């Protein structure tokens, strides 16, 4: 049985598992309680961050690496174009851009705005992180002007990578997206696989419901 440890970016992994129809177990990791109190998880990832995946004798961290492992180990799958496919390079670029180019800078901006001392919450680093995101988002916007999904006409694992980052940024209210990006968010999150993932990921669903309730009362 595949076990996914932690939500957060682990949402990507669960979404991919749902789309591929693979059986899995989601095991929560309470970062707020402190991973030092979770020896089972630390035995898998002593660095103490999520997500992690255990599949038999295999253990992995890093959401994009886990996604590549799953599509290779349990493929072939239309969610991951073959290296000989015309859209493989585009797929690979955006699979990694979702984390390295989009998620990571905004994650740091979010940490700064929430956890930093008050005078430092909108410092140069936090502002620059948003500008890095803005520049990388131009690649997404250009591609969405060409095709409905990020690697072409069909939904792939690269869409899971990109859409997760955009939805997270949207929920954190870190950036105002254009209509093309908003339509893409609606298109990807309307999938049954996404809905099943939201049903499985209780912490993520609870956060989303809080955000929606706050928006409704604003």
N, C-alpha and C positions, 0 to 999 in steps of 0.2 A: 504493500500500500504506500503510495506517495504521501508524504506528510509535508505540509507547508507550515512554517513557523512564522507567525506574525502577519498582521495586515499592513497598513501603510503601503509601501511599494509592493508588498506581497499581494495586493489587490490585482496587480498585473498578472501575477502567476496564476492566481485562482481564476481570473477571467480566461486566460489561455487554456487552462485545464477544462473549464466549462465548455469553451468553444470546441475543444478537441474531443470532448466526451470521455475524459479519463477520470477514473475514480481517485479520490484523494481524501485526506483528512486535514482540516485546518485547525492548528493548535495555536491558541492565543499566546502572545508575549506581552506582558505588561511593563512597558518601558518606564512608566511613571512610578511603579512600585520598585523599580530598580532591578536590572538583570542580574545583579550580584545575588539576588534571592532566588534565582532560577538556574540551578546547577545543570539541569537537563539541557536547557538551551545553550548555556555557556560551553557545555561539552561539545556542541555542534559548531558554534561560532564564538570563540573566546573574545573576539572583538566586540561582541555584544550588540550588534545592530541587526535589523530585520530588512528583508526576509531571509530565511534559510529554507532549504529544501533537503529532505532525506528521501532517497529512493533506493531501498535495499542497502547495499554497501556504499552507495554514492551519497555524498553530502556536498552541497553547493550554497554559496551566498552570491549576492548581486542579482537583482531582478532580471536584467537583460541576459546575463550569462545563463540563468536558470531557464529563461524562455528559449534561448538557443539550444540548450541541452534537451529540453522537452520536445521541441520540433524535430531535432535530429534523432533522438532516441526512439520516439514513438511515431515518427513520420514514415513515409512521406505524407504531407498534409498540405492542402491548398493555402493554409495559413502562413506557409513559408515557401516562397518560390524556390525552385531548384537553381543551383548556380549557373545553369545553362539558360535560364529563363531571361527574356529581354528586360524584365523589371527587377532582376535580382539586385543589381547595384543600388537602385533607388530604394528597394525594400531594406537593404542592409544599412544604408545611410540613415534612414528615418527610424529604424529600430533602435539605433544607438543615440540618435539626436534626441529622442524623447527623454532620455536620462541626462546625458552629458551636456547637451546644449540647452534644454528647456527646464528640466526638473531641478537640477542641481543649483543653478544660480538663484532660482526663485526660492528654493528651500533655504538657502543662506539668507536671502532677503527676509524671509518669514521669521527665521530664528532671530535675526537682528531686531526686527520690529516687535517681537513678542517677548524675547528673553533678555535683550541687552539693557543696560542701564538707560534710563529715560533720555539723557542727553545724546546717547549714541544710537538711538533707534532709527534715525534717518540719516546716518552718516554717509560718507563717500562710498564706502564698500557696499552698503545696502542699495544706494541709488545706482551704482555701477552694475550691480547684479541684475537689476531690472532692465538696464540698457542692454546688457548681454542677451537677456531673454528676448527683448524687443528685436534685436538684430537677427537672432536665430529663427525667430518666428517668421521672418520674411521668407525663409526657405519653405516653411509649411504653407504660407499664404500663396506663394507662387505655384506650389504643387497642387493645391486645392482649386486653383483657377484652371488647372489642366484636367484633373481627374477627380471623381467623387471620393475616392479613398486615397490614402497617402502613397500607395505604391501602384495605383492604377484603378481599374474599374471594380476590383474585388477587394473585400475586407481581408486584411492579413494581420499577423502578429505585430507588425509595425504600427498599425492603427491602435492596437492596445497600448503600446508604448507611448505614442503621441497623445492619444485621447486621455489617458490617465493623467498625464502632466497638465493638459489644458483644463480638465475638470478640477483638478486639485488647485490650480492657480485661481480658477473662477470661484471656488468655494472659499478660498482664503481672501478673496477680494483684492488681489494684488495687481490686476491688470484688466483693462476694458477691451474686450475682443471685438473685432469687426464682425459683420453679419456672416461672412464666409466661414469664419472659425466657429461662430455660434451655431450655424447650420450643421457644420461637421460634428460638433459636440452632440447635437440633437440626433443626428443620423447614427452615430456610433453607439450612443447610450440607449437608443431604442431597440437594440438587438436583444433577443431572448437570452443570449449568453451573458450580457451585461446585467440584465435583470436577475438572473440566477445568482450571479456573483454578489450583487447587492444583498440578496436574501441570505447568502452564506456569510457575508462579512458584517457581523453585527455592529462592530465598533464604527466602521465606515458608514454604514446605514444610519446609525444614531447621529453621527456628526452631520451627515447630509440633511437629516430631518431637522436638526437644530438650526442649521443655516437657512433652510427653507422657512421655518417658523419665524425666525428673526426677520427675514426679508418680508414676510407677510404682515408683520406688525410694524414695519418701518413706515 
